Amino acid sequence: MTRLTARFWIDAYLVRLRLMDIPAFVVAHGDDTAGAVLVKLNTLDGRARAFTRGFDLMTGGRVWTVLAEGPEADVDATIARQRGFDPDLWVIEVEDREGRHLLDEEGLQS
């Protein structure tokens, strides 16, 4: 099975968000080919969640899990620590008062 490059997936994700009128932007540009992706959901009320992709050991599939959740400053600190460990990490910030991030939609698990 062919895997998508990080850049291709991110470009497609940003288009999908744009089509739903959900603002999003690249906060940190990671490695175009194999960089990991972290998505920060900012609900614009002082709170945020950070999602990271991992593997479901039972199915072998890819899943999005919550890395951090709470006050935005705390989530930002967690993201900064992750960037310190992995300079190739992409960080995408999604801003939506309704909490929409679309990561649970089909096609975004890859």
Biopython code that builds the backbone (N, CA, C, O; Angstrom):
import numpy as np
from Bio.PDB.StructureBuilder import StructureBuilder

atoms = [
    (1, "MET", "N", (0.842, -1.177, 0.000)),
    (1, "MET", "CA", (0.000, 0.000, 0.000)),
    (1, "MET", "C", (0.889, 1.243, 0.000)),
    (1, "MET", "O", (1.808, 1.348, 0.812)),
    (2, "THR", "N", (0.627, 2.155, -0.881)),
    (2, "THR", "CA", (1.387, 3.391, -0.988)),
    (2, "THR", "C", (0.902, 4.389, 0.056)),
    (2, "THR", "O", (-0.300, 4.570, 0.251)),
    (3, "ARG", "N", (1.860, 5.035, 0.726)),
    (3, "ARG", "CA", (1.514, 6.062, 1.705)),
    (3, "ARG", "C", (1.638, 7.434, 1.061)),
    (3, "ARG", "O", (2.500, 7.663, 0.213)),
    (4, "LEU", "N", (0.779, 8.325, 1.472)),
    (4, "LEU", "CA", (0.831, 9.702, 0.990)),
    (4, "LEU", "C", (1.976, 10.439, 1.669)),
    (4, "LEU", "O", (2.316, 10.153, 2.818)),
    (5, "THR", "N", (2.562, 11.380, 0.958)),
    (5, "THR", "CA", (3.561, 12.231, 1.611)),
    (5, "THR", "C", (2.840, 13.149, 2.587)),
    (5, "THR", "O", (1.647, 13.416, 2.439)),
    (6, "ALA", "N", (3.564, 13.624, 3.572)),
    (6, "ALA", "CA", (2.977, 14.533, 4.559)),
    (6, "ALA", "C", (2.414, 15.774, 3.866)),
    (6, "ALA", "O", (1.304, 16.210, 4.171)),
    (7, "ARG", "N", (3.169, 16.330, 2.949)),
    (7, "ARG", "CA", (2.748, 17.558, 2.266)),
    (7, "ARG", "C", (1.453, 17.351, 1.483)),
    (7, "ARG", "O", (0.567, 18.205, 1.518)),
    (8, "PHE", "N", (1.335, 16.227, 0.780)),
    (8, "PHE", "CA", (0.135, 15.932, 0.000)),
    (8, "PHE", "C", (-1.077, 15.830, 0.922)),
    (8, "PHE", "O", (-2.133, 16.394, 0.633)),
    (9, "TRP", "N", (-0.920, 15.099, 2.047)),
    (9, "TRP", "CA", (-2.025, 14.932, 2.984)),
    (9, "TRP", "C", (-2.451, 16.283, 3.556)),
    (9, "TRP", "O", (-3.644, 16.576, 3.644)),
    (10, "ILE", "N", (-1.480, 17.099, 3.943)),
    (10, "ILE", "CA", (-1.785, 18.406, 4.539)),
    (10, "ILE", "C", (-2.486, 19.307, 3.536)),
    (10, "ILE", "O", (-3.459, 19.977, 3.880)),
    (11, "ASP", "N", (-2.005, 19.331, 2.301)),
    (11, "ASP", "CA", (-2.666, 20.150, 1.281)),
    (11, "ASP", "C", (-4.122, 19.717, 1.099)),
    (11, "ASP", "O", (-5.013, 20.561, 1.004)),
    (12, "ALA", "N", (-4.363, 18.416, 1.051)),
    (12, "ALA", "CA", (-5.724, 17.903, 0.891)),
    (12, "ALA", "C", (-6.583, 18.241, 2.116)),
    (12, "ALA", "O", (-7.752, 18.600, 1.974)),
    (13, "TYR", "N", (-6.010, 18.126, 3.308)),
    (13, "TYR", "CA", (-6.728, 18.440, 4.538)),
    (13, "TYR", "C", (-7.127, 19.919, 4.576)),
    (13, "TYR", "O", (-8.262, 20.247, 4.920)),
    (14, "LEU", "N", (-6.207, 20.797, 4.226)),
    (14, "LEU", "CA", (-6.508, 22.229, 4.227)),
    (14, "LEU", "C", (-7.594, 22.574, 3.217)),
    (14, "LEU", "O", (-8.431, 23.438, 3.480)),
    (15, "VAL", "N", (-7.590, 21.915, 2.072)),
    (15, "VAL", "CA", (-8.653, 22.146, 1.078)),
    (15, "VAL", "C", (-9.992, 21.689, 1.646)),
    (15, "VAL", "O", (-10.995, 22.389, 1.508)),
    (16, "ARG", "N", (-10.013, 20.526, 2.279)),
    (16, "ARG", "CA", (-11.265, 20.011, 2.839)),
    (16, "ARG", "C", (-11.807, 20.955, 3.908)),
    (16, "ARG", "O", (-13.009, 21.214, 3.961)),
    (17, "LEU", "N", (-10.923, 21.466, 4.756)),
    (17, "LEU", "CA", (-11.354, 22.435, 5.769)),
    (17, "LEU", "C", (-11.884, 23.703, 5.114)),
    (17, "LEU", "O", (-12.918, 24.234, 5.520)),
    (18, "ARG", "N", (-11.178, 24.183, 4.108)),
    (18, "ARG", "CA", (-11.596, 25.408, 3.407)),
    (18, "ARG", "C", (-12.993, 25.233, 2.793)),
    (18, "ARG", "O", (-13.807, 26.156, 2.835)),
    (19, "LEU", "N", (-13.267, 24.070, 2.232)),
    (19, "LEU", "CA", (-14.574, 23.810, 1.627)),
    (19, "LEU", "C", (-15.703, 23.838, 2.655)),
    (19, "LEU", "O", (-16.859, 24.081, 2.309)),
    (20, "MET", "N", (-15.364, 23.588, 3.916)),
    (20, "MET", "CA", (-16.349, 23.628, 5.005)),
    (20, "MET", "C", (-16.324, 24.980, 5.734)),
    (20, "MET", "O", (-16.962, 25.140, 6.774)),
    (21, "ASP", "N", (-15.584, 25.948, 5.180)),
    (21, "ASP", "CA", (-15.444, 27.275, 5.786)),
    (21, "ASP", "C", (-14.883, 27.210, 7.205)),
    (21, "ASP", "O", (-15.325, 27.937, 8.095)),
    (22, "ILE", "N", (-13.908, 26.332, 7.400)),
    (22, "ILE", "CA", (-13.227, 26.208, 8.688)),
    (22, "ILE", "C", (-11.814, 26.761, 8.505)),
    (22, "ILE", "O", (-11.024, 26.186, 7.756)),
    (23, "PRO", "N", (-11.486, 27.858, 9.172)),
    (23, "PRO", "CA", (-10.153, 28.435, 9.034)),
    (23, "PRO", "C", (-9.072, 27.505, 9.590)),
    (23, "PRO", "O", (-9.237, 26.891, 10.644)),
    (24, "ALA", "N", (-7.969, 27.420, 8.857)),
    (24, "ALA", "CA", (-6.835, 26.607, 9.297)),
    (24, "ALA", "C", (-5.580, 27.133, 8.629)),
    (24, "ALA", "O", (-5.634, 27.687, 7.531)),
    (25, "PHE", "N", (-4.461, 26.958, 9.292)),
    (25, "PHE", "CA", (-3.205, 27.402, 8.722)),
    (25, "PHE", "C", (-2.056, 26.573, 9.264)),
    (25, "PHE", "O", (-2.167, 25.943, 10.316)),
    (26, "VAL", "N", (-0.957, 26.583, 8.538)),
    (26, "VAL", "CA", (0.244, 25.851, 8.930)),
    (26, "VAL", "C", (1.020, 26.713, 9.924)),
    (26, "VAL", "O", (1.427, 27.830, 9.606)),
    (27, "VAL", "N", (1.218, 26.186, 11.119)),
    (27, "VAL", "CA", (1.974, 26.879, 12.163)),
    (27, "VAL", "C", (3.445, 26.511, 12.075)),
    (27, "VAL", "O", (4.322, 27.346, 12.296)),
    (28, "ALA", "N", (3.704, 25.243, 11.748)),
    (28, "ALA", "CA", (5.083, 24.768, 11.615)),
    (28, "ALA", "C", (5.158, 23.845, 10.410)),
    (28, "ALA", "O", (4.376, 22.902, 10.287)),
    (29, "HIS", "N", (6.099, 24.123, 9.527)),
    (29, "HIS", "CA", (6.287, 23.342, 8.304)),
    (29, "HIS", "C", (7.321, 22.261, 8.582)),
    (29, "HIS", "O", (8.496, 22.550, 8.808)),
    (30, "GLY", "N", (6.869, 21.018, 8.563)),
    (30, "GLY", "CA", (7.768, 19.895, 8.808)),
    (30, "GLY", "C", (8.347, 19.347, 7.519)),
    (30, "GLY", "O", (8.331, 20.012, 6.483)),
    (31, "ASP", "N", (8.855, 18.135, 7.591)),
    (31, "ASP", "CA", (9.423, 17.471, 6.421)),
    (31, "ASP", "C", (8.316, 17.166, 5.423)),
    (31, "ASP", "O", (7.288, 16.594, 5.785)),
    (32, "ASP", "N", (8.528, 17.550, 4.156)),
    (32, "ASP", "CA", (7.501, 17.372, 3.126)),
    (32, "ASP", "C", (7.154, 15.909, 2.871)),
    (32, "ASP", "O", (6.014, 15.588, 2.535)),
    (33, "THR", "N", (8.116, 15.041, 3.026)),
    (33, "THR", "CA", (7.890, 13.644, 2.679)),
    (33, "THR", "C", (7.376, 12.816, 3.846)),
    (33, "THR", "O", (6.352, 12.143, 3.731)),
    (34, "ALA", "N", (8.067, 12.862, 4.946)),
    (34, "ALA", "CA", (7.750, 11.930, 6.025)),
    (34, "ALA", "C", (7.511, 12.591, 7.376)),
    (34, "ALA", "O", (7.535, 11.905, 8.398)),
    (35, "GLY", "N", (7.285, 13.886, 7.413)),
    (35, "GLY", "CA", (7.064, 14.556, 8.684)),
    (35, "GLY", "C", (5.773, 14.111, 9.345)),
    (35, "GLY", "O", (4.762, 13.895, 8.676)),
    (36, "ALA", "N", (5.814, 13.975, 10.664)),
    (36, "ALA", "CA", (4.603, 13.671, 11.422)),
    (36, "ALA", "C", (3.718, 14.913, 11.427)),
    (36, "ALA", "O", (4.195, 16.026, 11.210)),
    (37, "VAL", "N", (2.422, 14.713, 11.679)),
    (37, "VAL", "CA", (1.462, 15.812, 11.646)),
    (37, "VAL", "C", (0.761, 15.910, 12.992)),
    (37, "VAL", "O", (0.301, 14.909, 13.540)),
    (38, "LEU", "N", (0.687, 17.121, 13.514)),
    (38, "LEU", "CA", (-0.052, 17.411, 14.733)),
    (38, "LEU", "C", (-1.088, 18.471, 14.368)),
    (38, "LEU", "O", (-0.759, 19.462, 13.715)),
    (39, "VAL", "N", (-2.329, 18.270, 14.782)),
    (39, "VAL", "CA", (-3.401, 19.224, 14.498)),
    (39, "VAL", "C", (-3.876, 19.821, 15.816)),
    (39, "VAL", "O", (-4.287, 19.108, 16.731)),
    (40, "LYS", "N", (-3.810, 21.145, 15.888)),
    (40, "LYS", "CA", (-4.324, 21.862, 17.065)),
    (40, "LYS", "C", (-5.696, 22.411, 16.707)),
    (40, "LYS", "O", (-5.854, 23.112, 15.707)),
    (41, "LEU", "N", (-6.680, 22.091, 17.526)),
    (41, "LEU", "CA", (-8.024, 22.636, 17.370)),
    (41, "LEU", "C", (-8.206, 23.732, 18.401)),
    (41, "LEU", "O", (-8.232, 23.463, 19.602)),
    (42, "ASN", "N", (-8.333, 24.967, 17.939)),
    (42, "ASN", "CA", (-8.536, 26.132, 18.791)),
    (42, "ASN", "C", (-10.020, 26.484, 18.703)),
    (42, "ASN", "O", (-10.507, 26.859, 17.637)),
    (43, "THR", "N", (-10.743, 26.363, 19.828)),
    (43, "THR", "CA", (-12.177, 26.651, 19.818)),
    (43, "THR", "C", (-12.474, 28.116, 20.123)),
    (43, "THR", "O", (-13.631, 28.493, 20.314)),
    (44, "LEU", "N", (-11.435, 28.935, 20.168)),
    (44, "LEU", "CA", (-11.555, 30.393, 20.303)),
    (44, "LEU", "C", (-12.245, 30.839, 21.585)),
    (44, "LEU", "O", (-12.821, 31.925, 21.650)),
    (45, "ASP", "N", (-12.178, 29.977, 22.613)),
    (45, "ASP", "CA", (-12.733, 30.328, 23.922)),
    (45, "ASP", "C", (-11.683, 30.150, 25.020)),
    (45, "ASP", "O", (-12.003, 30.028, 26.202)),
    (46, "GLY", "N", (-10.416, 30.139, 24.585)),
    (46, "GLY", "CA", (-9.322, 29.963, 25.533)),
    (46, "GLY", "C", (-8.924, 28.510, 25.736)),
    (46, "GLY", "O", (-8.002, 28.214, 26.496)),
    (47, "ARG", "N", (-9.618, 27.603, 25.057)),
    (47, "ARG", "CA", (-9.330, 26.172, 25.189)),
    (47, "ARG", "C", (-8.905, 25.605, 23.840)),
    (47, "ARG", "O", (-9.209, 26.163, 22.786)),
    (48, "ALA", "N", (-8.198, 24.490, 23.902)),
    (48, "ALA", "CA", (-7.712, 23.875, 22.669)),
    (48, "ALA", "C", (-7.499, 22.385, 22.896)),
    (48, "ALA", "O", (-7.484, 21.902, 24.029)),
    (49, "ARG", "N", (-7.336, 21.674, 21.791)),
    (49, "ARG", "CA", (-6.973, 20.253, 21.799)),
    (49, "ARG", "C", (-5.916, 20.033, 20.735)),
    (49, "ARG", "O", (-5.946, 20.666, 19.679)),
    (50, "ALA", "N", (-4.987, 19.141, 21.011)),
    (50, "ALA", "CA", (-3.968, 18.776, 20.028)),
    (50, "ALA", "C", (-4.149, 17.297, 19.706)),
    (50, "ALA", "O", (-4.233, 16.457, 20.602)),
    (51, "PHE", "N", (-4.208, 16.996, 18.416)),
    (51, "PHE", "CA", (-4.381, 15.625, 17.943)),
    (51, "PHE", "C", (-3.113, 15.159, 17.254)),
    (51, "PHE", "O", (-2.448, 15.934, 16.567)),
    (52, "THR", "N", (-2.787, 13.906, 17.438)),
    (52, "THR", "CA", (-1.649, 13.299, 16.765)),
    (52, "THR", "C", (-2.088, 11.969, 16.170)),
    (52, "THR", "O", (-3.013, 11.325, 16.664)),
    (53, "ARG", "N", (-1.404, 11.566, 15.091)),
    (53, "ARG", "CA", (-1.745, 10.290, 14.456)),
    (53, "ARG", "C", (-0.895, 9.183, 15.038)),
    (53, "ARG", "O", (0.293, 9.350, 15.315)),
    (54, "GLY", "N", (-1.547, 8.051, 15.212)),
    (54, "GLY", "CA", (-0.829, 6.880, 15.694)),
    (54, "GLY", "C", (-1.411, 5.645, 15.038)),
    (54, "GLY", "O", (-2.252, 5.735, 14.143)),
    (55, "PHE", "N", (-0.953, 4.497, 15.492)),
    (55, "PHE", "CA", (-1.425, 3.235, 14.952)),
    (55, "PHE", "C", (-2.303, 2.531, 15.975)),
    (55, "PHE", "O", (-2.001, 2.517, 17.168)),
    (56, "ASP", "N", (-3.389, 1.952, 15.494)),
    (56, "ASP", "CA", (-4.227, 1.090, 16.316)),
    (56, "ASP", "C", (-3.595, -0.291, 16.240)),
    (56, "ASP", "O", (-3.606, -0.921, 15.182)),
    (57, "LEU", "N", (-3.047, -0.765, 17.349)),
    (57, "LEU", "CA", (-2.344, -2.041, 17.345)),
    (57, "LEU", "C", (-3.269, -3.216, 17.057)),
    (57, "LEU", "O", (-2.817, -4.259, 16.585)),
    (58, "MET", "N", (-4.540, -3.060, 17.333)),
    (58, "MET", "CA", (-5.489, -4.156, 17.086)),
    (58, "MET", "C", (-5.805, -4.305, 15.602)),
    (58, "MET", "O", (-5.925, -5.422, 15.099)),
    (59, "THR", "N", (-5.938, -3.192, 14.909)),
    (59, "THR", "CA", (-6.340, -3.252, 13.495)),
    (59, "THR", "C", (-5.191, -2.942, 12.536)),
    (59, "THR", "O", (-5.258, -3.267, 11.350)),
    (60, "GLY", "N", (-4.152, -2.320, 13.049)),
    (60, "GLY", "CA", (-3.051, -1.904, 12.186)),
    (60, "GLY", "C", (-3.355, -0.618, 11.439)),
    (60, "GLY", "O", (-2.529, -0.135, 10.665)),
    (61, "GLY", "N", (-4.541, -0.062, 11.669)),
    (61, "GLY", "CA", (-4.942, 1.182, 11.009)),
    (61, "GLY", "C", (-4.396, 2.402, 11.725)),
    (61, "GLY", "O", (-3.890, 2.321, 12.845)),
    (62, "ARG", "N", (-4.512, 3.523, 11.055)),
    (62, "ARG", "CA", (-4.072, 4.790, 11.644)),
    (62, "ARG", "C", (-5.261, 5.461, 12.308)),
    (62, "ARG", "O", (-6.375, 5.435, 11.784)),
    (63, "VAL", "N", (-5.020, 6.059, 13.457)),
    (63, "VAL", "CA", (-6.077, 6.723, 14.222)),
    (63, "VAL", "C", (-5.561, 8.058, 14.746)),
    (63, "VAL", "O", (-4.362, 8.231, 14.965)),
    (64, "TRP", "N", (-6.469, 8.985, 14.941)),
    (64, "TRP", "CA", (-6.146, 10.268, 15.556)),
    (64, "TRP", "C", (-6.476, 10.172, 17.037)),
    (64, "TRP", "O", (-7.567, 9.738, 17.408)),
    (65, "THR", "N", (-5.544, 10.573, 17.876)),
    (65, "THR", "CA", (-5.758, 10.567, 19.315)),
    (65, "THR", "C", (-5.458, 11.953, 19.874)),
    (65, "THR", "O", (-4.711, 12.732, 19.283)),
    (66, "VAL", "N", (-6.054, 12.240, 21.023)),
    (66, "VAL", "CA", (-5.829, 13.533, 21.678)),
    (66, "VAL", "C", (-4.507, 13.457, 22.436)),
    (66, "VAL", "O", (-4.329, 12.616, 23.317)),
    (67, "LEU", "N", (-3.597, 14.338, 22.083)),
    (67, "LEU", "CA", (-2.295, 14.431, 22.749)),
    (67, "LEU", "C", (-2.393, 15.331, 23.977)),
    (67, "LEU", "O", (-1.808, 15.041, 25.020)),
    (68, "ALA", "N", (-3.140, 16.427, 23.841)),
    (68, "ALA", "CA", (-3.293, 17.387, 24.941)),
    (68, "ALA", "C", (-4.638, 18.079, 24.789)),
    (68, "ALA", "O", (-5.156, 18.235, 23.683)),
    (69, "GLU", "N", (-5.194, 18.490, 25.925)),
    (69, "GLU", "CA", (-6.493, 19.161, 25.915)),
    (69, "GLU", "C", (-6.563, 20.055, 27.146)),
    (69, "GLU", "O", (-6.117, 19.673, 28.228)),
    (70, "GLY", "N", (-7.125, 21.242, 26.975)),
    (70, "GLY", "CA", (-7.265, 22.135, 28.114)),
    (70, "GLY", "C", (-7.056, 23.580, 27.714)),
    (70, "GLY", "O", (-7.338, 23.956, 26.576)),
    (71, "PRO", "N", (-6.561, 24.402, 28.644)),
    (71, "PRO", "CA", (-6.302, 25.802, 28.318)),
    (71, "PRO", "C", (-5.320, 25.892, 27.139)),
    (71, "PRO", "O", (-4.367, 25.120, 27.034)),
    (72, "GLU", "N", (-5.586, 26.852, 26.270)),
    (72, "GLU", "CA", (-4.772, 26.958, 25.051)),
    (72, "GLU", "C", (-3.282, 27.085, 25.355)),
    (72, "GLU", "O", (-2.461, 26.498, 24.651)),
    (73, "ALA", "N", (-2.926, 27.832, 26.377)),
    (73, "ALA", "CA", (-1.500, 28.002, 26.712)),
    (73, "ALA", "C", (-0.850, 26.670, 27.070)),
    (73, "ALA", "O", (0.303, 26.429, 26.712)),
    (74, "ASP", "N", (-1.576, 25.804, 27.769)),
    (74, "ASP", "CA", (-1.042, 24.485, 28.128)),
    (74, "ASP", "C", (-0.868, 23.615, 26.891)),
    (74, "ASP", "O", (0.132, 22.908, 26.766)),
    (75, "VAL", "N", (-1.831, 23.662, 25.980)),
    (75, "VAL", "CA", (-1.746, 22.889, 24.740)),
    (75, "VAL", "C", (-0.577, 23.402, 23.903)),
    (75, "VAL", "O", (0.176, 22.613, 23.333)),
    (76, "ASP", "N", (-0.427, 24.721, 23.831)),
    (76, "ASP", "CA", (0.701, 25.305, 23.093)),
    (76, "ASP", "C", (2.043, 24.856, 23.681)),
    (76, "ASP", "O", (2.994, 24.606, 22.940)),
    (77, "ALA", "N", (2.118, 24.754, 25.010)),
    (77, "ALA", "CA", (3.358, 24.305, 25.654)),
    (77, "ALA", "C", (3.650, 22.851, 25.287)),
    (77, "ALA", "O", (4.805, 22.493, 25.056)),
    (78, "THR", "N", (2.633, 22.025, 25.232)),
    (78, "THR", "CA", (2.806, 20.626, 24.827)),
    (78, "THR", "C", (3.293, 20.544, 23.388)),
    (78, "THR", "O", (4.184, 19.755, 23.072)),
    (79, "ILE", "N", (2.710, 21.357, 22.521)),
    (79, "ILE", "CA", (3.130, 21.375, 21.110)),
    (79, "ILE", "C", (4.581, 21.835, 20.992)),
    (79, "ILE", "O", (5.347, 21.274, 20.208)),
    (80, "ALA", "N", (4.960, 22.843, 21.758)),
    (80, "ALA", "CA", (6.343, 23.330, 21.724)),
    (80, "ALA", "C", (7.314, 22.231, 22.154)),
    (80, "ALA", "O", (8.386, 22.085, 21.567)),
    (81, "ARG", "N", (6.940, 21.457, 23.179)),
    (81, "ARG", "CA", (7.792, 20.338, 23.610)),
    (81, "ARG", "C", (7.915, 19.305, 22.495)),
    (81, "ARG", "O", (9.007, 18.794, 22.244)),
    (82, "GLN", "N", (6.815, 18.994, 21.831)),
    (82, "GLN", "CA", (6.849, 18.027, 20.734)),
    (82, "GLN", "C", (7.750, 18.524, 19.607)),
    (82, "GLN", "O", (8.506, 17.743, 19.029)),
    (83, "ARG", "N", (7.676, 19.814, 19.292)),
    (83, "ARG", "CA", (8.543, 20.395, 18.249)),
    (83, "ARG", "C", (10.005, 20.301, 18.660)),
    (83, "ARG", "O", (10.880, 20.142, 17.810)),
    (84, "GLY", "N", (10.276, 20.400, 19.961)),
    (84, "GLY", "CA", (11.643, 20.256, 20.445)),
    (84, "GLY", "C", (12.185, 18.853, 20.224)),
    (84, "GLY", "O", (13.375, 18.678, 19.961)),
    (85, "PHE", "N", (11.307, 17.843, 20.330)),
    (85, "PHE", "CA", (11.702, 16.446, 20.102)),
    (85, "PHE", "C", (11.812, 16.132, 18.621)),
    (85, "PHE", "O", (12.653, 15.333, 18.208)),
    (86, "ASP", "N", (10.956, 16.766, 17.819)),
    (86, "ASP", "CA", (10.840, 16.398, 16.402)),
    (86, "ASP", "C", (10.791, 17.650, 15.523)),
    (86, "ASP", "O", (9.712, 18.199, 15.300)),
    (87, "PRO", "N", (11.928, 18.105, 15.027)),
    (87, "PRO", "CA", (11.944, 19.309, 14.191)),
    (87, "PRO", "C", (11.252, 19.111, 12.833)),
    (87, "PRO", "O", (10.975, 20.092, 12.142)),
    (88, "ASP", "N", (10.971, 17.868, 12.442)),
    (88, "ASP", "CA", (10.279, 17.598, 11.179)),
    (88, "ASP", "C", (8.761, 17.595, 11.336)),
    (88, "ASP", "O", (8.044, 17.300, 10.380)),
    (89, "LEU", "N", (8.266, 17.918, 12.518)),
    (89, "LEU", "CA", (6.839, 17.883, 12.827)),
    (89, "LEU", "C", (6.091, 19.040, 12.163)),
    (89, "LEU", "O", (6.497, 20.198, 12.255)),
    (90, "TRP", "N", (4.995, 18.698, 11.496)),
    (90, "TRP", "CA", (4.069, 19.696, 10.971)),
    (90, "TRP", "C", (3.075, 20.035, 12.074)),
    (90, "TRP", "O", (2.653, 19.147, 12.815)),
    (91, "VAL", "N", (2.698, 21.299, 12.195)),
    (91, "VAL", "CA", (1.640, 21.703, 13.117)),
    (91, "VAL", "C", (0.626, 22.509, 12.323)),
    (91, "VAL", "O", (0.951, 23.536, 11.726)),
    (92, "ILE", "N", (-0.593, 22.029, 12.328)),
    (92, "ILE", "CA", (-1.710, 22.691, 11.650)),
    (92, "ILE", "C", (-2.655, 23.204, 12.726)),
    (92, "ILE", "O", (-3.048, 22.442, 13.610)),
    (93, "GLU", "N", (-3.025, 24.475, 12.671)),
    (93, "GLU", "CA", (-3.990, 25.016, 13.625)),
    (93, "GLU", "C", (-5.324, 25.227, 12.917)),
    (93, "GLU", "O", (-5.408, 25.880, 11.877)),
    (94, "VAL", "N", (-6.359, 24.652, 13.519)),
    (94, "VAL", "CA", (-7.726, 24.769, 13.024)),
    (94, "VAL", "C", (-8.479, 25.632, 14.029)),
    (94, "VAL", "O", (-8.402, 25.395, 15.234)),
    (95, "GLU", "N", (-9.206, 26.628, 13.538)),
    (95, "GLU", "CA", (-9.964, 27.509, 14.423)),
    (95, "GLU", "C", (-11.441, 27.338, 14.140)),
    (95, "GLU", "O", (-11.920, 27.678, 13.058)),
    (96, "ASP", "N", (-12.164, 26.806, 15.121)),
    (96, "ASP", "CA", (-13.595, 26.587, 14.928)),
    (96, "ASP", "C", (-14.313, 26.569, 16.273)),
    (96, "ASP", "O", (-14.037, 25.723, 17.123)),
    (97, "ARG", "N", (-15.227, 27.503, 16.454)),
    (97, "ARG", "CA", (-15.984, 27.595, 17.705)),
    (97, "ARG", "C", (-16.819, 26.344, 17.973)),
    (97, "ARG", "O", (-17.081, 26.002, 19.127)),
    (98, "GLU", "N", (-17.233, 25.666, 16.908)),
    (98, "GLU", "CA", (-18.055, 24.460, 17.049)),
    (98, "GLU", "C", (-17.217, 23.214, 17.326)),
    (98, "GLU", "O", (-17.770, 22.146, 17.591)),
    (99, "GLY", "N", (-15.902, 23.336, 17.270)),
    (99, "GLY", "CA", (-15.031, 22.205, 17.555)),
    (99, "GLY", "C", (-14.862, 21.236, 16.392)),
    (99, "GLY", "O", (-14.474, 20.086, 16.594)),
    (100, "ARG", "N", (-15.152, 21.693, 15.175)),
    (100, "ARG", "CA", (-15.006, 20.816, 14.011)),
    (100, "ARG", "C", (-13.544, 20.774, 13.585)),
    (100, "ARG", "O", (-12.869, 21.801, 13.514)),
    (101, "HIS", "N", (-13.070, 19.560, 13.303)),
    (101, "HIS", "CA", (-11.702, 19.386, 12.818)),
    (101, "HIS", "C", (-11.655, 18.437, 11.626)),
    (101, "HIS", "O", (-10.644, 18.383, 10.925)),
    (102, "LEU", "N", (-12.713, 17.701, 11.386)),
    (102, "LEU", "CA", (-12.876, 16.782, 10.257)),
    (102, "LEU", "C", (-11.957, 15.573, 10.299)),
    (102, "LEU", "O", (-11.979, 14.776, 9.362)),
    (103, "LEU", "N", (-11.159, 15.400, 11.328)),
    (103, "LEU", "CA", (-10.221, 14.280, 11.376)),
    (103, "LEU", "C", (-10.919, 12.926, 11.456)),
    (103, "LEU", "O", (-10.326, 11.892, 11.148)),
    (104, "ASP", "N", (-12.178, 12.943, 11.872)),
    (104, "ASP", "CA", (-12.923, 11.692, 11.964)),
    (104, "ASP", "C", (-13.628, 11.325, 10.650)),
    (104, "ASP", "O", (-14.313, 10.304, 10.579)),
    (105, "GLU", "N", (-13.465, 12.144, 9.628)),
    (105, "GLU", "CA", (-14.096, 11.862, 8.337)),
    (105, "GLU", "C", (-13.277, 10.868, 7.526)),
    (105, "GLU", "O", (-12.055, 10.789, 7.652)),
    (106, "GLU", "N", (-13.971, 10.124, 6.705)),
    (106, "GLU", "CA", (-13.306, 9.129, 5.860)),
    (106, "GLU", "C", (-12.258, 9.795, 4.966)),
    (106, "GLU", "O", (-12.470, 10.881, 4.428)),
    (107, "GLY", "N", (-11.139, 9.119, 4.827)),
    (107, "GLY", "CA", (-10.076, 9.623, 3.966)),
    (107, "GLY", "C", (-9.013, 10.425, 4.683)),
    (107, "GLY", "O", (-7.961, 10.703, 4.107)),
    (108, "LEU", "N", (-9.260, 10.805, 5.933)),
    (108, "LEU", "CA", (-8.270, 11.609, 6.651)),
    (108, "LEU", "C", (-7.458, 10.791, 7.645)),
    (108, "LEU", "O", (-6.667, 11.354, 8.402)),
    (109, "GLN", "N", (-7.637, 9.490, 7.658)),
    (109, "GLN", "CA", (-6.861, 8.647, 8.554)),
    (109, "GLN", "C", (-5.492, 8.317, 7.974)),
    (109, "GLN", "O", (-4.581, 7.970, 8.725)),
    (110, "SER", "N", (-5.326, 8.414, 6.668)),
    (110, "SER", "CA", (-4.072, 8.000, 6.015)),
    (110, "SER", "C", (-2.913, 8.870, 6.416)),
    (110, "SER", "O", (-1.791, 8.655, 5.956)),
]
sb = StructureBuilder()
sb.init_structure("model")
sb.init_model(0)
sb.init_chain("A")
sb.init_seg("    ")
for serial, (resi, resn, name, xyz) in enumerate(atoms, 1):
    if name == "N":
        sb.init_residue(resn, " ", resi, " ")
    sb.init_atom(name, np.array(xyz, "f"), 0.0, 1.0, " ", f" {name:<3s}", serial, name[0])
structure = sb.get_structure()
